[in-house]
Amino acid sequence: MDKLLFKRILVAALTILAVVYVTYLLISANFDMYPTENAVQATVTASISADGFIIREETVIPNNSSGILSYTVSNGAAVEADSAIAKVYSNEAEAVASSRADALEAKIKLLKESQESSLTGAVSVDIINNNIKSNLIDYLYDINQGNVNTARTDADKLLTSINQRQLLTGKIGNFNEQIAALTAQANELRSSSGSGNGSVTTPKAGYFTEFCDGYENAYPYDKIDTMTLDDFHNITAGSVAKNTAGKVVSNVNWYVACEITDDEAAALSIYDGSVTVLFAESSTEPIPATLRRIQRTADGNALAVLQCDYMSNALLEARYEPVEIGMGTFSGLRISKRAIHDDYVTKTTYDDNDKAHKEKKKVQGVYVLYGSEVQFKQISILYSTKDYVICDPSPQEGTLFNGETVSMYDKVIVKGDDLYDGKVIS
């Protein structure tokens, strides 16, 4: 090949490469003016964090005796009106003896029930094995949830099932010897404790607990629908009297009051009333609740009141702690808030004569880059934060003006000037 021809071909090839490279740089620089983010699928749980104050219908139970109390019901137990929650004894030794006698009599009752059900053949080994597994699961769950009173009941059921299995499988003939020994011990303790010097009763029915914190009358239970944010701020604890025997929570409905922002109030108010509440210290799982009311103020904050009816021993003693209000889970396309604009979209309809009619409407949407062309797409927002929104990729018919919206992996323009539908980036 002629050297001159070779040089010309080489120069031409290098020139073409230089032009291609410069063109690439220019296009890249132009496209960098409009940075994009892909619309990707995301799932988020909407929630509000706040400090909650619990309001219940509570009645403090006074102890007007001068003796020592021996409680006959456990914390969290349901009690009837005018029923005894404790016996009064002259000294601590008598009170301890009475409490130990109560525990022994409970064991005697369990042994007798186990023996009677086994003798009648009311249950089979297979049923008992299933009961043992079920009772054990219930017991571990309630321990994990802090439901002490329910856990005690589960433990009794578990012990009864284990006793029944021992009887039916022949490992033990009967519990007569154990029952007799426990009865003798209980009788001895009863004789040493005596009958006591009276009892303390509850004036109302409900859930009993020995724990009192001074907030029992901090805000009237029956005024919950007129509570203001100022009332919430002014709640203070009173002193707990030395002769307090405990309290009874007498209404199944109780409330959580908390301060939230105006934006959070707006988000909370659009729900149908069903939410969940997770207590930072008193529950390991969210409990169901309903939105009772929202009271907004001029300073940009609001008071939210939630109503609950689920109760546990831990919640019975809870009062003021951080809460997380759950408002549901949303799945859709995650899009930056910086990408949202208002622009016009066009819809074409046809009349009875098949004549086309075009309508335009300004809607909220995003600019999407298809190749080098910009297209404006309307969006249907399911959930919003300060930084991003979750959009419905398949809104119901009629939600969108022209039925077109963003799709997964669309290149959504998050920044740029002079954007409009149909613009070609060259």
DODOTOR-41563 format. One record per atom (N, C-alpha, C): y, x, z. Coordinates in steps of 0.2 Angstrom, whole numbers, plus 5000, padded with zeros to 4 digits. Layout:
BEGIN
YXZ
...
This chain:
BEGIN
499450045000
500050005000
500650045000
501150024996
501750064996
502150065002
502350125005
502650135011
503250085012
503650085006
504250045007
504149965008
503549945004
503349875005
503149865012
502749915015
502549905022
503049895027
503549935026
504149935030
504549865030
504549845023
504949775023
504549725026
503849725025
503449675029
503549675036
503549735039
503549745046
504249725049
504749735045
505449715047
505449645047
505149615042
505149535041
504849505047
504249535049
503849505054
504149515061
504449575062
504849585068
505449535069
505749525063
506349475063
506149405065
505549385062
505349315063
505149305071
504849365073
504649355081
505249355085
505749395083
506449395087
506749325086
506749285081
507049225080
506649175084
505949175084
505549135088
505649145095
505749205097
505849215104
506549195107
507049205103
507749175104
507749105105
507349075100
507348995100
506948975106
506449005108
506048985114
506548995120
506949045121
507449055126
507948995126
508148985120
508648925120
508448865122
507848845120
507448785121
507348775129
507048835131
506948835138
507548825143
508048865141
508648855145
508948785144
508848755139
509048685138
508648635142
508048645142
507548605146
507648615154
507848675155
507948695162
508548655165
508948635161
509548595163
509348525165
508748505164
508448445166
507748455169
507748475175
507148495179
506748425180
506048425180
505648365180
505148375186
504948325188
504348315193
503848265190
503248285191
502748235189
502648175194
502648115191
502448055195
501748055197
501548075203
500848075206
500748025211
500048005211
499847955216
499847985223
500047945227
500147965235
500047895239
499747915245
499647855250
500047875256
500447835259
500847845265
500747785270
500847805276
500847755281
501547745284
501847685283
502547675285
502547665293
502947705296
502947705304
503647715306
503847695312
504447705316
504347735322
504647795324
504547825331
505147805335
504947785341
505447765346
505247765353
505647755358
505547755365
505447685367
504847665369
504747595371
504747575378
505047525380
504947495387
504547435387
504047435392
503647375392
503847325397
503947255395
504147205399
503547155400
503347145406
502747095407
503047045413
502646985413
502746945418
502346965424
502646995429
502347035435
502547005441
502146995446
502246965453
502047015458
502447045462
502247095467
501947055472
501347085475
500947055480
501147095487
501447065492
501647095498
501047095503
500947145507
500447155512
500847145519
500747085522
501147065528
500747085534
500147115533
499747135539
499947205541
499647225547
499747295550
499147335549
498647315546
498047345546
497947385540
497347415538
497147455533
496847405527
497047415521
496747375516
496147405513
495647365511
495047385507
495047335501
495147365495
495247315490
494547295487
494547225486
493947195484
493847185476
494447205473
494447195465
494647265463
494447285457
494647345454
495347335450
495647395448
496247385444
496047365437
496447315434
496347285428
495847225428
495647205434
495147155434
495547085434
495247035431
495546965431
495446935437
496046905440
495946875446
496246795446
495946755450
496246685450
496746675455
497146625454
497746615459
497446605466
497746625471
497646615478
496946655480
496646695476
496046735477
496246795481
495746825485
495846885489
495746945484
496246995485
496147055481
496047115486
496047105493
495947155498
495747115504
495347155508
495247135515
495647185520
495847155526
496247195530
495747215536
495847275538
495347305544
495847345549
495547345555
495947375560
496047455559
495647485556
495647555555
495347585549
495447645547
495247675540
494447675540
494147685546
493347695546
493047625544
493347575547
493047505545
493247485538
493747505535
493947495528
493447535523
493347595525
492847635521
492147605521
491947585527
491247555528
491247495524
491747455524
491747395520
491647405512
492047455510
492047475503
491347495501
491047545505
490447565504
489847515503
489947465508
489447405508
489547365502
490147355499
490247315493
489947355487
489947425487
489647455481
488947455482
488647455488
487847455489
487647385487
488047335488
487847265487
487847255479
488347285476
488347285468
487747315465
487447365468
486847405466
486247355467
486247325473
485647285474
485647225469
486247195468
486247145463
485947165456
486147225454
485947245447
485147255447
484947285453
484147295453
483847225453
484047175456
483747115457
483747075450
484347085446
484347055440
483947085435
483847155435
483347195431
482647175432
482447165438
481847145440
481647075438
482147025439
481946955437
481846945430
482346985426
482246975418
481647005416
481347055419
480747095416
480147045418
480147015424
479546975426
479546915422
480046885420
480046825416
479846845408
479846905406
479746925400
480246895395
480846895397
481446865393
481646915388
481446985389
481647035384
481047075382
481147105376
480547155374
480847225374
480447275373
480647345373
481047365368
480947335362
481447345356
482147315357
482147265360
482847235362
483147275367
482747295372
483047335377
483347405374
482947435370
483147495367
483847495363
483847435359
484447425356
485047405361
484947375366
485447365371
485647425374
485247475376
485447535378
485847575374
485747575367
486147615362
486847575362
486847515362
487447475361
487847485368
487547475373
487947485380
488247555380
487847605378
488047675379
488647685374
488647655368
489247665363
489847625366
489747565369
490347535372
490647575378
490147595382
490447635388
490847695386
490547735381
490947795378
491647775375
491647725372
492247695368
492747675373
492547645379
493047625384
493247675388
492847725389
493047785393
493547825389
493447825382
493947865378
494647825377
494547755378
495147715377
495547715384
495247735389
495547735396
495447665399
494947625397
494847555399
494347565405
494647585411
494147595417
493747535419
494147485420
493747425422
493247405418
493347395411
492847385406
492247435406
492447495407
491947545407
491447535413
491747515418
491247505424
490747445422
491047395419
490547345417
490047365412
490247405407
489847435403
489247485406
489447515411
489047565415
488447525418
488747465421
488247415425
487747395420
487947375414
487547345409
487047395406
487247455405
486847515403
486247525409
486447525415
486047545420
485447485421
485747425420
485247365420
484747375414
484947395408
484447405402
483947455404
484247515407
483747565408
483247545413
483447515418
483047485423
482447435420
482747395416
482247355413
481747385409
481947445405
481447485401
480947515406
481147545411
480647575416
480147525418
480347465420
479947415422
479447395417
479647375410
479247355405
478747405403
478947465403
478547525401
478047545406
478047515412
477647535417
477747595421
478347625420
478547685424
478647675431
478947615432
479047585439
478747515439
478447505445
478147435446
478647385448
479047405452
479647355455
480147395458
480647365460
481247395464
481247375471
480747345474
480747315480
480947365486
480647425485
480747475490
481447495490
481747505484
482447525483
482947475486
482747405484
483147355486
483147345494
482547355497
482547355504
482947405508
482947465505
483247525508
484047515507
484247495501
484947485500
485247425504
484847375505
485047315509
485147335517
484647375519
484747405526
485347445527
485547485522
486147525522
486747485522
486747435518
487347385517
487447345524
486847325527
486947285533
487247325539
486947385539
487247435544
488047445543
488247455537
488947465536
489347405537
489047345536
489347275537
489447275545
488947285548
489047285556
489547325559
489647385556
490147435558
490847415556
490847385550
491547365548
491847305551
491347255553
491547195555
491747145549
492047095551
492247045546
493047055544
493347095547
494047115545
494547065549
495147085548
495747045551
496046995546
495746975541
496046935536
496046965529
496446935525
496446965518
497146955515
497246995509
497846985505
497646945499
498046895497
497846855491
498446865486
498246845480
498746845475
499046775473
499646765473
499946705472
499846675465
499646715460
499546695453
498946725450
498746695445
498146715441
498346765436
497946815434
498146865429
497746925430
498046985428
497647055429
497947085435
497547115439
497747145445
497747225444
498247255448
498347325448
498647345455
498447395458
498747425464
499447455462
499547475456
500047525454
500747485453
501247505456
501947475455
502447535454
502847525450
503347575448
504047555450
504247495452
504947485453
505247445448
504947445442
505247405436
505047335435
504647315440
504347245440
504847185439
505447195442
505947145441
506647175438
506547235434
507047265431
507447225425
507047185422
507347135417
506847075417
507247015417
506846945418
506346935412
505746925413
505246915408
505446855403
505746805406
505946745402
506546745399
506946805399
507546815395
507446865389
506846875387
506646925382
507046905375
507146835374
507446815368
508146825368
508446845373
509246855374
509346925375
508846965376
508947035378
509447075372
509847115374
510347155370
510147225371
510447265366
510347335367
510747365373
511247335375
511647355381
511147335387
510847285387
510347265392
509747325393
509547345387
509047395386
509247455389
509847475388
510147535390
510247535398
510347475401
510547475408
509947455412
509347455410
508747445414
508647505419
508547495425
508447545430
507947515435
507547565438
507047555442
507247535449
506947485453
507147475460
506647515464
506747505471
506247545475
505647495476
505047535478
504447495479
504347495487
504347425489
504247415496
503647445499
503647475505
503047505508
502547455510
502647395510
502147345512
501847315505
501947345499
501747325493
500947335492
500547285491
499847285490
499647295483
500147285478
499947285471
500347235467
500147215462
500447165458
499947135453
500147075451
499747035446
500147025440
499847035434
500247025427
499946955425
500346905425
500046835424
500146805418
500346835413
500446805406
500146855401
499746825397
499346865392
499846905387
500346875386
500846905381
501346945385
501447005382
501947055385
502347085379
502847125381
503347145376
503447215376
503647245370
503847315370
504547315367
505047335371
505747335368
505947415366
506247425361
506447495359
507047495355
507447545355
508047555351
507847595344
508047565339
507947595332
508547595328
508547635323
509147635318
509247575314
509847565311
509947505307
509447505301
509347565298
508947575292
508247555294
508047575300
507347565302
507247485304
507847455306
507847385307
507747345301
508047375295
508047335289
507347345286
507047405287
506347415285
505847365288
505947365295
505447325299
505547245298
506147225296
506247155296
505947125289
505747165284
505447135278
504747125279
504447145284
503747135285
503547065288
502947035287
502746965289
502746955296
502847015300
502847005308
502247045311
501747055307
501147095309
501247165308
501247205314
501347275314
500747305320
500747365321
500347395326
500847445330
500547455336
500947495341
500447545344
500647615343
500247665346
500647695352
500447695358
500747725364
500547795364
501047835365
500847905366
500447925371
500447895377
500147915383
499547865385
499647805383
499247745386
498647725381
498647745375
498147715370
498047775365
497347775363
497147825358
497147795351
497247725350
497247695344
497747645344
498047625338
498547575338
498247505340
498747465343
498547405345
498947355341
498647295340
499047245335
499647215339
500147205335
500747175338
501147135333
501547095335
502047055330
502747065332
503147065327
503847075328
504147005331
504447015337
504746955340
505446945338
505846995338
506546985336
506847055335
507347055331
507847115330
508547095331
508847135335
509547125337
509947185335
510347175329
510747235327
511447235330
511747295330
512347305333
512847335328
513547335330
514047365325
514047435324
513647475329
513747545329
513147575325
512747535321
512247565317
511547565320
511447545326
510847545330
510547475331
509947465333
509747395334
509147395339
509047335342
508547325347
507947285344
507347315344
506747285342
506347265347
506047205347
505647175352
504947155349
504447185351
503747175349
503347135354
502947095352
502447055356
501747075355
501447085361
500747105361
500347065366
499647055365
499247015369
498647055371
498547115369
497947165370
498147195377
497647205381
497747235388
497147275390
497347335393
496847385395
497147405402
496747445406
496947465412
497547515411
497447555406
498047605405
498647575403
498647525399
499247485397
499547445402
499047425407
499347385413
499747425417
499647495417
500047535421
500647575417
500647565411
501147595406
501847565407
502347595406
503047565407
503547595401
503647655402
504147685397
503847745394
503747745387
503447805384
503547795377
503547855373
503647855366
503047815362
503347775357
502847735353
502947745346
502447725342
502447735335
502247665332
502747635329
502647565326
502447575319
501847545318
501547555311
501647495307
501847505301
502047445297
501647435290
501047475290
500647465284
500547535280
500047535276
499947585272
500047565264
500447615261
500647605254
500347655249
500147635244
499847685238
500247665232
500447715229
500847715222
501047785220
501547785215
501747845213
502347865217
502347935219
502847965223
503347995218
504047965219
504547995215
505148015220
505448065218
506048085222
506648035222
506948035227
507547985227
508148015222
508148075221
508648105217
508548085210
507948055208
507848045201
508047965200
508247925205
508347855204
509047845201
509147805196
509747785193
509747715191
510347695190
510447625187
510647625179
510247585175
510447595168
510147525165
510247515159
510047455155
509347465152
509047405153
508347405149
508447345144
508047345139
508047295134
507347255134
507447185133
506847145133
506947105126
506347105122
506347065116
505946995117
506246945116
505846875116
505946845110
505446795109
505446755102
505446685103
505846655099
505946575100
505346545096
505446475096
504946435092
504846455085
505446475082
505446495075
505246565074
504946595079
504746665078
505346715077
505946695079
506546735078
506646775085
506746845084
506846885090
507446885093
507446885099
508146885103
508046945108
508546985109
508547045113
509047025119
508847045125
509247035131
509247105135
509847125138
509947185141
510047165149
509847205153
509947195160
509947265164
510447275168
510547335172
510047335178
509547385178
509047385183
509047455186
508647465192
508547525195
507947555192
507947625190
507447655187
507547735187
507147765183
507147835182
507147855175
507347915173
507347945166
506647985166
506347975161
505648005159
505748045153
505448105153
505548155147
504848145143
504848115137
504348115133
504448165127
504148225127
504248275122
505048295123
505448285118
506148305119
506548245119
506248185120
506648115121
506648095128
507248065130
507348035137
507247965136
506847935140
506747865141
506847835148
507147785148
507347755155
506847705156
506547705162
505947665165
506147625171
506147565171
506247525178
505647545183
505847535189
505347555194
505347495199
504747485202
504647435208
504447475214
504947475219
504847515225
504447475230
503947505232
503447475238
503747505245
503947565245
504147595251
504647655250
505047665255
505647705254
505747755260
505847815259
506047865264
506747895262
507047935266
507647965264
507548015258
506948035257
506848085252
506548065246
506048015247
505647995241
505547915242
505247885236
505047815236
504247815233
503947765235
503247755233
503347695228
503147695222
503247645217
502647615214
502647555213
502047515211
501947535203
501347565202
501147575195
500947515191
500747465194
500547405191
500847345194
501547335194
501847275197
501547205194
501647155198
501447095196
501847065190
501647025186
501946995181
502646965183
503146985180
503846955182
504246995186
503947045189
504247095194
504747135190
504547165184
504947205180
505247165174
505947185172
506247145167
505947145161
505747205158
505347205152
504647225152
504347235158
503647245159
503447315159
503947365158
503847435157
504047475163
503647515166
503747565171
503447625171
503547675175
503247735175
502547735176
502247795173
501447805174
501347865177
500747875179
500547935182
500647995178
500848045181
500948115177
501548115172
501948055172
502548055168
503048105171
503448145166
503848195168
504548165170
504648155176
505248115179
505848165180
506348155177
506948205177
507348185184
507348245188
507648235195
508348265195
508648295190
509248315190
509548325183
510148305182
510448315175
511048275174
511548295170
512148255168
512048225161
512448165160
512448135154
511748115151
511348085156
510748055154
510847985152
510447965147
510447895144
509747885140
509547825140
508947805136
509047825129
508547855126
508547875119
508847945118
509147975123
509448045122
508848095119
509048135114
508648185112
508848255114
508448295118
508648355120
508448405115
508948435112
508848485106
509048555108
